[in-house]
């Protein structure tokens, strides 16, 4: 069988931009950090002679990417909403340099708006909706485009949409992504501040049954139907990965596999325990004490937990399926077991007010997680949150999701809650959290006893303070312009919640 020479690309974009190939929030981070392009790794592992190119962490420029593409017949590019315009221009430049190359775009934007994508970018030959593993593999193997499920394309001046591809049920049949990493990626390039370095991440499931209205992935790519790899397959890949990456300090399961089905979690932990690995994972606050204990005993070190808000009504508005009280109990259990928590919070969700923001900041401080991330609420097309915001006129159309550097910007504005106030409260949240004596002591202690951590913390602190200063400038400049345009109105809004 003749197979097209295929390049699977997480494209270059803004500096330090984690473009979406597995990133929950495509954006340039407060501190330079990158997640693995897990989605692209599956078809890369199924196509002989293919290459997975993750441009951002490897600092591969657009010019270098264009040069590399001259040697390929088929390009699969994972695009994101913030990076969409730049990805179009890159595709056009690639096509100009190599007219024979076929280009497919994959990712949330082309899943939700395939016709728009094809109309806006003539360089794209087709797009793949939702899970694209077998869609791109079949094309690379020579199957006619009009017979490939999940594809949208042009034909005779019209845009056609083939029927949807059924969700993949047999996840064990997919290749091990860690083998693709070993073949194509430099794992030392991947850094996430709260994970040990170097680390390797992978999935053990697909789909999420939770109904969080803002979450991009289950509403666009993976769906809500929860499908799982067998515990034997996971343990086998982990044992092999340990051999492939003897220098890796931590493995990360980038899904909620450990808090959906307790019996499966216990079974999986029993198979991971003999491997004596250090690993971490995402988690919901609904995970009970016994499950957490089994995870810790099997080598679990840290949990990424989406608390989102400390306000009960906001949690209901986003269909989080959890309560503030449950979050407190869960956190207490983790502290008791010695499990480290990285807490995720979002400002600007439906129902947000200055009072709910204050409640969330105080809630976060009371939880006292090891580290936190504070995101600006983004309404991505294809999500229930987007439909809500658009219907009610809360999306500020002239305001992009990201600034010229790719950093998150508020683009949702509620009555009495200006976007500049949300941005101000993001950096105030960080300040109040990390400048507490307890938090400062943790950081100093870690730096004092570990020289490697000391260097890492110093670099991260410089990056964070630089972005903090930029956010402050944005708030001041925005308020200055607003004061010049409508002093009375904006001054009134500006003092809310102070």
VOGU-3710 file (C-alpha; in Angstrom, 3 decimals, decimal comma):
1> xxxxxxxxxx> 0,000/0,000/0,000  1,338/3,427/-0,980  1,027/5,892/1,893  1,366/9,656/1,522  4,385/11,036/3,343  2,590/12,815/6,177  3,531/15,631/8,537  1,317/16,138/11,590  1,782/19,691/12,820  1,089/21,704/15,930
11> xxxxxxxxxx> 1,941/24,999/14,216  4,223/27,855/15,264  2,301/30,895/16,405  2,743/33,498/19,116  5,895/33,192/21,184  5,391/30,524/23,890  1,885/29,794/22,537  0,503/26,397/23,547  -1,636/26,110/20,466  -4,273/23,543/21,296
21> xxxxxxxxxx> -2,992/20,151/20,201  -3,773/19,060/23,727  -4,028/22,342/25,569  -7,278/22,986/27,411  -6,878/26,756/27,057  -4,996/27,585/23,830  -2,947/30,617/24,861  0,466/31,964/25,734  1,005/31,071/29,373  1,887/33,297/32,313
31> xxxxxxxxxx> 4,960/31,093/32,554  6,324/29,315/29,488  4,779/25,860/29,473  3,672/23,300/26,923  1,418/20,260/26,851  2,044/17,320/24,548  0,251/17,103/21,159  -1,471/13,880/22,192  -4,273/14,075/19,617  -1,820/14,276/16,732
41> xxxxxxxxxx> 0,328/11,458/18,091  -2,294/8,755/17,422  -2,437/9,060/13,607  1,320/9,722/13,600  1,750/6,306/15,177  -0,440/4,657/12,533  1,283/6,094/9,465  4,635/4,674/8,449  7,102/7,381/7,456  5,121/10,140/9,162
51> xxxxxxxxxx> 6,505/12,813/11,470  4,936/14,634/14,374  6,219/18,221/14,500  5,346/20,182/17,631  6,692/23,573/16,607  6,095/25,761/19,711  8,142/23,923/22,359  10,861/23,034/19,863  11,012/26,686/18,740  10,573/25,826/15,084
61> xxxxxxxxxx> 9,796/29,036/13,185  7,192/29,533/10,468  9,959/29,771/7,843  11,518/26,522/9,035  8,092/24,850/9,068  7,491/25,906/5,462  10,880/24,492/4,497  10,139/21,170/6,245  6,769/20,899/4,477  8,488/20,877/1,080
71> xxxxxxxxxx> 9,480/17,274/1,815  5,921/16,073/2,522  2,867/15,128/0,483  0,231/15,535/3,175  -0,012/18,022/6,051  -2,370/17,656/9,026  -2,486/20,927/10,977  -4,141/21,206/14,397  -5,670/24,664/14,610  -7,201/26,647/17,463
81> xxxxxxxxxx> -9,587/29,582/17,702  -6,928/32,097/18,872  -4,435/30,848/16,295  -6,875/30,511/13,387  -5,856/33,594/11,368  -2,153/32,845/11,656  -2,691/29,175/10,797  -4,492/30,182/7,593  -1,588/32,380/6,520  0,867/29,585/7,304
91> xxxxxxxxxx> -1,143/27,093/5,226  -1,202/29,494/2,278  2,581/29,961/2,483  3,116/26,191/2,684  0,897/25,601/-0,343  2,723/28,308/-2,273  6,097/26,710/-1,512  4,832/23,166/-2,212  1,767/23,256/-4,515  1,444/19,449/-4,602
101> xxxxxxxxxx> 0,967/19,091/-0,841  -2,506/18,226/0,442  -3,533/20,121/3,579  -6,108/19,048/6,168  -7,035/21,128/9,193  -8,214/19,444/12,386  -9,292/20,831/15,762  -12,231/22,647/17,366  -12,658/25,595/14,931  -13,002/23,394/11,853
111> xxxxxxxxxx> -15,255/20,995/13,747  -17,733/23,719/14,666  -17,468/25,749/11,423  -16,139/23,521/8,616  -17,827/25,491/5,838  -16,465/28,791/7,098  -12,967/27,322/7,316  -13,035/26,071/3,730  -14,477/29,347/2,442  -11,909/31,488/4,244
121> xxxxxxxxxx> -8,790/29,476/3,365  -8,420/28,125/-0,197  -5,153/26,425/0,803  -7,087/23,880/2,892  -8,030/20,791/0,861  -10,335/19,350/3,493  -11,120/19,484/7,197  -11,766/16,679/9,657  -14,601/17,063/12,108  -14,375/15,771/15,688
131> xxxxxxxxxx> -12,094/12,737/16,274  -9,848/12,707/13,249  -7,509/9,742/13,802  -8,835/7,387/11,151  -10,051/10,199/8,879  -6,516/11,396/8,155  -5,082/7,867/8,140  -7,573/6,722/5,486  -6,772/9,713/3,296  -3,023/9,128/3,639
141> xxxxxxxxxx> -3,585/5,499/2,658  -5,349/6,498/-0,546  -9,056/6,224/0,227  -11,138/8,598/-1,943  -12,146/11,727/-0,043  -15,836/11,300/-0,817  -15,781/7,929/0,987  -14,125/9,161/4,190  -16,443/9,721/7,150  -16,020/12,945/9,090
151> xxxxxxxxxx> -14,504/14,913/6,196  -15,693/18,217/4,709  -14,281/19,374/1,372  -14,904/21,240/-1,884  -16,143/19,561/-5,060  -17,331/21,236/-8,261  -17,575/24,594/-6,561  -19,627/23,274/-3,640  -18,695/22,377/-0,072  -19,699/18,840/0,866
161> xxxxxxxxxx> -19,905/17,287/4,317  -19,607/13,526/4,550  -21,553/11,802/7,355  -20,048/12,009/10,840  -17,557/9,354/11,844  -18,681/7,208/14,796  -16,663/7,721/17,962  -13,753/5,351/18,436  -14,731/2,635/20,892  -11,665/0,381/20,923
171> xxxxxxxxxx> -8,998/2,677/22,373  -6,655/-0,274/22,885  -6,365/-0,534/19,088  -4,738/2,902/18,932  -0,931/3,164/19,071  1,006/4,130/22,191  1,651/7,853/22,011  4,781/7,533/24,145  6,481/5,611/21,314  5,729/8,511/18,964
181> xxxxxxxxxx> 7,161/10,955/21,509  10,355/8,911/21,673  10,558/8,917/17,873  9,748/12,573/17,117  9,866/14,807/20,201  12,413/16,074/22,710  10,644/15,530/26,020  12,973/17,940/27,830  11,277/20,769/25,891  8,007/20,253/27,755
191> xxxxxxxxxx> 7,657/22,208/30,949  4,636/22,796/33,160  5,484/24,711/36,351  3,652/22,445/38,780  4,816/19,154/37,226  8,241/17,631/37,713  10,648/18,145/34,837  10,922/16,388/32,518  7,458/14,854/32,359  5,457/12,857/29,811
201> xxxxxxxxxx> 1,674/13,027/29,416  -0,854/10,673/27,823  -4,549/9,809/27,809  -6,141/6,761/29,355  -9,706/7,600/28,266  -11,653/9,710/25,812  -14,767/11,750/26,357  -16,075/13,323/29,534  -19,564/12,748/30,941  -19,446/16,048/32,873
211> xxxxxxxxxx> -21,602/18,833/31,447  -19,460/21,905/32,209  -20,800/24,544/29,830  -17,435/26,190/29,125  -15,280/23,105/28,482  -14,108/22,957/24,883  -13,036/19,358/24,301  -16,110/17,216/25,070  -18,326/19,683/23,213  -16,193/19,741/20,064
221> xxxxxxxxxx> -13,739/16,862/19,668  -14,111/13,952/22,056  -17,796/14,077/23,016  -19,375/13,267/26,370  -19,440/9,489/25,933  -16,752/8,092/28,234  -14,570/5,445/26,593  -11,656/3,829/28,366  -8,480/1,961/27,603  -8,080/-1,310/29,449
231> xxxxxxxxxx> -6,007/-1,195/32,609  -3,705/-3,829/31,089  -3,012/-1,633/28,049  -2,264/1,385/30,223  0,061/-0,539/32,535  1,841/-2,044/29,535  2,430/1,372/27,959  3,609/2,824/31,271  6,110/-0,019/31,765  7,458/0,519/28,267
241> xxxxxxxxxx> 7,532/4,305/28,689  9,606/3,871/31,826  12,222/2,132/29,664  11,944/4,649/26,817  12,361/7,628/29,142  14,557/6,610/32,084  15,277/10,284/32,840  11,594/11,312/33,041  10,578/12,197/36,595  6,798/12,099/36,253
251> xxxxxxxxxx> 4,006/10,758/34,057  0,783/12,693/33,691  -2,673/11,321/32,822  -4,386/14,257/31,115  -7,942/13,068/31,706  -10,381/12,378/34,522  -9,953/8,612/34,396  -9,424/8,283/38,136  -12,656/9,803/39,400  -15,387/8,522/37,091
261> xxxxxxxxxx> -15,519/4,832/37,920  -14,148/3,853/41,321  -13,781/0,117/40,632  -11,736/0,808/37,509  -9,523/3,263/39,385  -8,762/0,713/42,088  -7,998/-1,917/39,436  -5,726/0,441/37,501  -3,890/1,543/40,639  -3,163/-2,072/41,519
271> xxxxxxxxxx> -1,480/-2,500/38,135  0,467/0,760/38,346  1,698/0,165/41,884  4,364/-2,479/41,017  5,858/-0,135/38,396  6,923/2,282/41,153  6,227/5,333/39,017  5,572/8,894/40,076  2,486/10,124/38,274  -0,168/12,839/38,415
281> xxxxxxxxxx> -3,570/13,411/36,824  -6,557/15,709/36,564  -9,373/15,226/39,059  -12,814/16,422/40,020  -13,690/17,235/43,612  -16,142/14,327/43,661  -13,315/11,782/44,122  -13,701/10,120/47,522  -11,084/9,459/50,206  -10,645/5,729/49,537
291> xxxxxxxxxx> -10,019/6,342/45,838  -7,549/9,102/46,610  -5,716/6,814/49,014  -5,471/4,057/46,392  -4,075/6,592/43,939  -1,481/7,865/46,395  -0,390/4,333/47,280  0,100/3,618/43,562  2,458/6,575/43,106  0,149/9,531/42,513
301> xxxxxxxxxx> 1,802/12,804/43,534  -0,369/15,674/42,291  -3,902/16,413/41,106  -4,984/19,209/38,782  -8,388/20,198/40,094  -10,903/22,441/38,358  -12,517/24,318/41,223  -13,492/27,123/38,807  -15,421/29,265/41,323  -16,084/29,640/45,021
311> xxxxxxxxxx> -19,635/30,844/44,417  -22,409/28,212/44,619  -24,632/29,897/42,033  -21,831/30,283/39,482  -21,072/26,573/39,879  -24,721/25,808/39,160  -24,738/28,163/36,163  -21,862/26,287/34,511  -23,299/22,831/35,400  -20,164/21,922/37,304
321> xxxxxxxxxx> -21,857/19,095/39,176  -20,028/19,922/42,395  -20,511/22,098/45,443  -18,271/24,376/47,463  -18,723/22,096/50,471  -17,660/19,020/48,521  -14,638/20,910/47,227  -13,576/21,702/50,787  -13,952/18,063/51,899  -12,008/16,809/48,879
331> xxxxxxxxxx> -9,179/19,275/49,496  -9,031/18,312/53,163  -8,739/14,645/52,156  -5,904/15,420/49,733  -3,991/17,390/52,357  -4,440/14,559/54,841  -3,050/12,034/52,336  -0,166/14,249/51,302  -1,420/14,711/47,738  -0,369/17,985/46,120
341> xxxxxxxxxx> -3,060/20,081/44,414  -2,815/22,503/41,530  -6,100/24,420/41,599  -7,695/25,912/38,492  -10,008/28,922/38,771  -11,851/30,964/36,129  -13,049/34,566/36,340  -15,873/35,799/34,127  -18,194/32,798/34,076  -21,989/33,276/33,796
351> xxxxxxxxxx> -23,365/35,026/36,870  -20,008/36,577/37,767  -20,053/39,824/39,771  -17,448/41,681/41,822  -18,884/39,907/44,853  -18,572/36,399/43,366  -14,995/37,160/42,321  -14,161/38,202/45,875  -15,836/35,023/47,139  -13,712/32,909/44,773
361> xxxxxxxxxx> -10,450/34,566/45,831  -11,231/34,042/49,510  -12,313/30,459/48,783  -9,037/29,726/46,984  -6,984/31,117/49,854  -8,902/28,991/52,337  -8,197/25,841/50,286  -4,459/26,629/50,257  -3,491/24,543/47,223  0,205/24,246/46,424
371> xxxxxxxxxx> -0,199/26,200/43,169  -3,051/27,812/41,229  -3,938/28,985/37,747  -6,413/31,802/37,202  -7,914/31,874/33,709  -10,150/34,385/32,002  -13,442/32,816/30,904  -13,395/32,203/27,161  -16,562/31,381/25,255  -15,326/29,061/22,506
381> xxxxxxxxxx> -17,618/28,421/19,525  -19,295/25,060/19,876  -19,776/25,317/23,636  -22,961/25,960/25,576  -21,208/28,941/27,190  -20,651/30,484/23,749  -24,317/30,079/22,815  -25,355/31,679/26,117  -22,954/34,607/25,769  -23,844/35,236/22,134
391> xxxxxxxxxx> -27,604/35,072/22,734  -27,374/37,596/25,564  -24,959/39,957/23,838  -22,144/39,393/26,340  -19,395/38,819/23,744  -17,457/41,998/23,073  -16,960/41,554/19,345  -14,110/44,015/18,964  -12,170/42,368/21,771  -10,073/39,367/20,790
401> xxxxxxxxxx> -9,618/36,326/23,036  -5,884/37,006/23,092  -3,604/40,016/22,797  -0,887/40,450/20,166  1,343/38,136/22,186  -1,273/35,389/22,515  -2,063/36,037/26,213  -5,636/35,565/27,382  -7,827/38,657/27,281  -11,368/39,064/28,578
411> xxxxxxxxxx> -13,882/39,056/25,735  -17,025/38,510/27,816  -18,594/41,575/29,419  -21,581/41,451/31,760  -23,564/44,471/32,974  -21,580/46,079/35,795  -18,518/43,898/35,140  -16,215/45,510/32,540  -13,507/43,436/30,881  -10,784/45,620/32,389
421> xxxxxxxxxx> -12,117/44,830/35,870  -11,866/41,081/35,177  -8,271/41,500/33,966  -7,436/43,543/37,044  -8,874/40,896/39,321  -6,855/38,147/37,634  -3,583/39,713/38,737  -5,066/40,712/42,096  -6,072/37,058/42,575  -2,485/35,943/41,956
431> xxxxxxxxxx> -1,064/38,671/44,193  -3,324/37,900/47,120  -2,710/34,191/46,783  1,049/34,023/46,346  2,089/36,933/48,551  0,574/35,319/51,645  3,215/34,341/54,231  2,212/30,676/53,963  2,617/30,597/50,182  5,868/32,573/50,253
441> xxxxxxxxxx> 7,307/30,179/52,831  6,487/27,186/50,587  8,252/28,749/47,623  11,323/29,821/49,597  11,600/26,419/51,234  11,453/24,652/47,867  14,083/26,979/46,389  16,388/26,721/49,410  16,635/22,931/49,435  16,695/22,275/45,673
451> xxxxxxxxxx> 19,100/24,149/43,381  17,346/22,935/40,229  14,009/24,158/41,536  15,650/27,433/42,563  16,736/28,121/38,957  13,358/27,093/37,615  11,457/29,253/40,105  13,642/32,258/39,333  12,979/31,945/35,595  9,245/31,446/36,152
461> xxxxxxxxxx> 9,032/34,404/38,544  10,636/36,706/35,940  8,162/35,570/33,268  5,195/35,964/35,585  6,175/39,437/36,769  6,686/40,579/33,169  3,156/39,469/32,244  1,766/40,940/35,456  3,207/44,322/34,505  1,716/44,018/31,015
471> xxxxxxxxxx> -1,735/43,264/32,470  -1,483/46,292/34,745  -0,621/48,486/31,755  -3,569/47,077/29,822  -5,990/47,889/32,644  -4,643/51,442/33,037  -4,689/52,141/29,300  -8,189/50,704/28,885  -9,559/52,790/31,740  -7,860/55,900/30,417
481> xxxxxxxxxx> -9,542/55,446/27,026  -12,887/54,709/28,690  -12,599/57,788/30,908  -11,965/59,963/27,873  -14,982/58,459/26,084  -17,540/58,261/28,927  -16,116/59,441/32,259  -19,215/59,219/34,384  -20,288/55,773/33,246  -16,874/54,156/33,433
491> xxxxxxxx> -15,887/55,735/36,735  -18,987/54,239/38,293  -18,179/50,780/36,936  -14,535/51,064/37,880  -15,146/51,288/41,617  -17,390/48,260/41,810  -15,996/45,584/44,079  -13,080/47,735/45,306
//
